[in-house]
Amino acid sequence: MQFPGIDMLCDRTEYNTVKQASSVSRQYGRGGVMCEMYGVTGWAFTFEGHKGQGDWQAALGVTLRVPHLAWSSMEGEAKRDYPACIGYQSPWYKEYKTIETHFARINSALTRGRPLTRVAVIHPVESFWLCFGPKDKCFEEMEFRDQAFANLTEWLLKAHIDFDFISESLFPDQTPVDEIGATLPVGHCAYEVVIAPNMRTIRSTTLERLQRFAACGGQVLVAGLAPTLLDARVPQSAPIIKGATSIVWSKAQILSALEPFRDLKMTVSESTLYRTQGYRADSLLYQMRREGEEQFLFIANTDRKQSCPIDGSIRGEWQVEVSTVMGRSLQDHLWAHATISRD
């Protein structure tokens, strides 16, 4: 029972649902995230859908799949549940191993070593709590904070900058102040840059750790609104994060500030009906892990209808080995043209 777990219904794409669970899983050294998936997707949900939903979740850290559903009986209302049963009642049940073999192979890599994540984001939920109330009085701020929370996650993931959330309530136990240096240790993880996004309040324990991190040479970015409350109370003076850099709340400004911490770059290599050459390949999500001298890179295309040819570069110098996806060469989808040196 040590796996953080989520549920994903209706073939939704909820990046923050997975990132919240995968962040705490990484920081506590768990083996990934459990997800109950495919519920309420309908009887016509195809193998393409099973793979597509599983791929983007795998890229964000889901390693323990709990598919919905296998009948013990078709009696009563049970047979009305959906999606179709992954069992002998479905004529394709023997072919379903194609899907599970695919994810078994992926997870043999995505459960090894540790994730390579340089960026952390202070989770802004406590600032949202302060404005959660009657909609006729609080709607505008609730909508702003909820949308900003979703936007930041999409900006980073679709720009191929992986990150973890830091929970302010868990932060003190995960990060002893005297262990903070040029990187910020949070449990089993260590970060090189931290974003404080549109926070109205900040805990004194968080402020202390971020100031220590900045004083030791770490980078702290205050993106958008800076906190004005300390522990949800009006302080005698504003809770300034000394040594932090303030940036405006914009996709361009945030991504520019994080460029030095990038591990992977992927741009469209050929113009297609829906994509333009040279633009960022924003339909692709990834996870990168390191085990000893090896790194494992998994890339998932969230576009189920069209492949995405890219020019890609990875930080460092590597000898690349290409695996296969569902029996086809990954080179059908990914062209690795160059590597870059960190220096």
C-alpha positions in Angstrom: 0.0 0.0 0.0 3.0 2.3 -0.5 2.0 3.4 -4.0 0.3 6.8 -4.4 -2.8 6.1 -6.5 -5.2 7.9 -8.8 -8.2 7.2 -11.0 -8.6 8.4 -14.6 -12.1 8.3 -16.1 -13.6 9.0 -19.5 -10.3 9.0 -21.4 -9.6 12.4 -19.8 -6.2 14.0 -19.9 -5.5 15.5 -16.4 -1.8 16.1 -16.2 -1.9 17.6 -12.7 -3.7 14.6 -11.3 -0.8 12.4 -12.3 2.0 15.0 -11.5 0.8 15.5 -7.9 0.9 11.7 -7.3 4.2 11.1 -9.2 5.9 14.0 -7.4 5.4 12.6 -4.0 6.1 9.1 -5.2 9.5 10.2 -6.5 10.3 12.2 -3.4 9.6 9.2 -1.2 11.4 6.7 -3.4 8.4 4.7 -4.4 8.2 2.7 -7.6 5.8 4.9 -9.4 2.1 5.6 -9.4 -0.9 3.3 -9.5 -3.8 4.3 -11.7 -7.2 2.7 -12.2 -7.8 3.4 -15.9 -10.2 3.1 -18.8 -13.4 3.4 -16.7 -16.4 5.1 -18.3 -14.7 5.1 -21.7 -17.5 3.3 -23.5 -17.9 -0.1 -25.2 -16.3 1.2 -28.4 -13.0 2.2 -26.8 -10.3 0.8 -29.0 -6.8 -0.7 -28.5 -5.6 2.7 -29.9 -7.3 4.4 -26.9 -6.0 1.8 -24.4 -2.4 2.5 -25.6 -2.9 6.2 -26.0 -4.1 6.8 -22.5 -1.6 4.5 -21.1 1.3 6.1 -22.9 0.9 9.6 -21.7 0.3 8.4 -18.1 3.5 6.2 -18.4 5.4 9.3 -19.5 4.3 11.1 -16.3 5.0 8.3 -13.9 2.2 5.7 -13.9 3.9 2.3 -13.5 1.2 0.1 -11.9 -1.8 -0.2 -14.2 -5.2 -1.2 -12.9 -7.4 -1.7 -16.0 -11.1 -1.5 -15.7 -12.7 -4.2 -15.9 -13.1 -7.9 -15.7 -16.5 -9.4 -14.9 -17.1 -12.1 -12.4 -20.7 -12.3 -13.6 -22.8 -10.7 -16.4 -25.9 -10.9 -14.1 -28.0 -7.8 -13.5 -26.5 -4.3 -14.1 -22.9 -5.6 -14.1 -23.1 -6.3 -17.9 -24.1 -2.6 -18.4 -20.8 -1.3 -17.0 -18.2 -0.1 -19.4 -15.7 -0.3 -21.1 -15.9 -3.8 -22.5 -14.7 -6.5 -20.3 -11.0 -7.4 -20.7 -11.8 -11.1 -20.3 -13.2 -14.1 -22.1 -16.6 -12.5 -22.7 -14.9 -10.2 -25.3 -13.9 -11.8 -28.6 -10.5 -10.0 -28.7 -9.4 -10.9 -25.2 -6.5 -13.1 -26.4 -5.1 -10.2 -28.5 -5.1 -7.8 -25.5 -1.6 -9.1 -24.5 -0.4 -6.7 -27.3 -1.2 -3.8 -25.1 0.1 -5.2 -21.8 3.3 -6.5 -23.4 3.9 -3.0 -24.6 3.6 -1.5 -21.1 5.5 -4.3 -19.5 8.5 -3.4 -21.7 8.1 0.3 -21.0 7.9 -0.2 -17.3 11.0 -2.4 -17.3 12.9 0.8 -18.0 10.7 3.3 -16.2 11.0 1.6 -12.8 14.9 1.5 -13.0 17.2 4.1 -11.5 15.9 7.6 -10.6 14.0 10.2 -12.6 16.1 13.1 -13.9 14.2 16.2 -12.8 15.9 19.5 -12.2 12.8 21.7 -11.7 10.5 21.9 -8.7 7.3 23.9 -8.3 5.8 24.9 -4.9 2.3 23.6 -5.0 0.0 26.6 -4.7 -3.1 24.9 -3.2 -2.9 26.8 0.1 -3.3 30.1 -1.8 -6.3 28.6 -3.5 -7.9 27.6 -0.2 -7.9 31.3 0.9 -10.2 32.2 -2.0 -12.4 29.1 -1.9 -15.9 30.3 -1.0 -19.2 31.4 -2.4 -19.0 31.7 -6.1 -20.7 35.1 -6.3 -17.9 36.6 -4.2 -14.9 34.4 -5.1 -15.4 33.1 -8.6 -12.9 35.4 -10.4 -10.0 34.6 -8.2 -10.8 30.9 -8.0 -11.0 30.8 -11.8 -7.7 32.7 -12.2 -5.8 30.4 -9.7 -7.3 27.2 -11.1 -6.4 28.2 -14.7 -2.9 29.4 -13.8 -2.3 26.1 -12.0 -3.3 24.1 -15.1 -1.4 26.5 -17.5 1.9 26.2 -15.7 1.8 22.4 -15.9 1.0 22.4 -19.6 3.6 25.1 -20.4 6.3 23.0 -18.8 5.3 19.5 -19.9 4.6 20.5 -23.5 7.9 22.4 -23.6 9.7 19.3 -22.5 10.8 20.5 -19.1 9.9 17.8 -16.5 9.3 18.9 -12.9 7.9 17.9 -9.5 5.6 19.6 -7.2 6.7 20.3 -3.6 4.0 20.0 -1.0 4.5 22.7 1.7 3.0 20.4 4.4 5.6 17.7 3.6 8.5 20.0 2.9 9.9 20.3 6.4 10.2 16.6 7.0 11.6 16.0 3.5 14.2 18.8 3.6 16.4 19.4 6.7 17.6 23.0 6.5 21.2 22.1 7.2 21.3 19.8 4.2 20.4 22.5 1.7 23.2 23.5 -0.7 23.4 24.5 -4.3 20.8 21.9 -5.0 17.6 21.5 -3.0 17.1 18.0 -1.5 13.5 16.9 -1.2 13.4 13.3 0.0 15.0 11.2 -2.6 15.1 14.0 -5.2 17.3 17.1 -5.6 16.4 20.2 -7.6 18.4 23.0 -9.2 15.6 25.5 -9.6 12.3 26.1 -7.7 9.3 28.1 -9.0 6.9 29.8 -6.6 3.8 30.4 -8.8 1.3 33.1 -8.0 1.3 32.4 -4.3 -0.8 34.5 -2.0 0.5 32.9 1.1 3.7 30.9 1.9 4.5 28.9 5.0 7.3 30.1 7.2 9.0 26.7 6.8 8.9 27.0 3.0 10.3 30.6 3.2 13.1 29.5 5.4 14.2 26.7 3.0 13.9 28.7 -0.2 15.9 31.5 1.3 18.6 29.1 2.4 18.6 27.5 -1.1 19.0 30.9 -2.8 21.8 31.9 -0.4 23.6 28.7 -1.3 23.5 29.6 -5.0 20.3 27.8 -6.0 17.8 29.5 -8.3 14.4 30.5 -7.0 11.9 32.0 -9.4 8.9 34.0 -8.1 6.5 33.7 -11.1 3.6 36.1 -11.2 2.1 37.3 -7.9 4.5 37.2 -4.9 3.1 36.0 -1.6 1.9 38.7 0.8 0.8 36.5 3.6 2.9 34.3 5.9 1.3 31.1 7.2 -2.0 32.6 5.9 -1.7 35.6 8.2 -0.8 39.3 7.5 2.9 39.6 8.7 4.6 42.7 10.0 6.5 42.9 6.8 6.0 41.2 3.4 7.5 37.7 3.2 10.2 38.4 0.7 12.2 35.4 -0.6 15.7 36.9 -0.4 17.8 36.1 -3.4 14.9 35.1 -5.6 14.3 36.3 -9.1 10.9 37.8 -10.0 9.4 37.1 -13.5 6.1 38.1 -15.0 3.5 35.4 -15.4 3.9 34.4 -19.0 4.8 31.2 -20.8 7.7 32.9 -22.7 9.3 34.4 -19.6 9.0 31.2 -17.5 10.4 28.9 -20.3 13.2 31.4 -21.0 14.2 31.4 -17.3 14.2 27.6 -17.3 16.2 27.1 -20.5 19.6 26.4 -18.6 17.9 23.5 -16.8 16.6 21.7 -20.0 17.6 18.1 -20.7 15.7 17.5 -23.9 14.8 19.5 -26.9 12.3 18.3 -29.6 11.2 20.4 -32.5 9.1 19.5 -35.5 11.3 18.5 -38.4 8.7 18.4 -41.2 5.7 20.6 -41.8 2.5 18.6 -41.9 -1.2 19.5 -42.1 -1.3 20.3 -38.4 2.4 21.1 -37.6 5.0 23.6 -38.7 8.6 22.8 -39.1 10.8 24.3 -36.4 8.0 24.7 -33.8 8.2 22.8 -30.5 6.8 19.3 -30.8 4.2 20.0 -28.1 2.2 16.8 -28.6 5.1 14.8 -27.1 5.6 14.1 -23.4 8.6 12.3 -22.0 10.3 10.8 -18.9 14.0 10.5 -18.5 15.6 8.2 -15.9 19.2 7.6 -14.9 20.7 4.4 -13.6 24.5 4.4 -13.1 26.1 5.5 -16.4 22.9 4.8 -18.4 19.9 7.0 -19.1 16.5 5.8 -20.3 14.3 8.1 -22.3 10.6 7.4 -23.0 8.7 9.6 -25.4 4.9 9.4 -25.8 3.0 11.1 -28.6 -0.4 12.4 -27.3 -1.7 12.8 -30.9 -3.3 9.4 -31.7 -4.0 10.3 -35.3 -0.7 11.6 -36.6 3.0 10.8 -36.1 5.4 13.6 -35.1 8.8 13.7 -36.9 11.3 15.7 -34.9 14.8 16.9 -34.6 15.9 16.0 -31.0 18.8 16.8 -28.8 19.7 15.5 -25.4 22.0 17.2 -22.8 25.3 15.4 -22.7 27.1 13.0 -25.0 25.6 9.6 -25.4 25.6 6.5 -27.5 22.0 6.1 -28.4 20.2 2.7 -28.6 16.8 2.8 -30.1 14.1 0.4 -28.9 10.8 -0.5 -30.7 7.3 0.5 -30.0 4.4 -2.0 -30.7 6.6 -3.9 -33.1 7.7 -0.8 -35.1 11.0 1.0 -34.9 11.0 4.1 -32.8 12.9 5.7 -35.7 9.6 5.8 -37.5 8.6 8.5 -35.0 11.8 10.0 -33.7 14.9 11.1 -35.5 17.8 11.8 -33.2 20.1 14.1 -35.2 22.5 15.5 -32.7 23.6 15.5 -29.1 24.8 18.6 -27.1 27.4 18.9 -24.4 26.4 20.4 -21.1 29.4 22.7 -21.4 
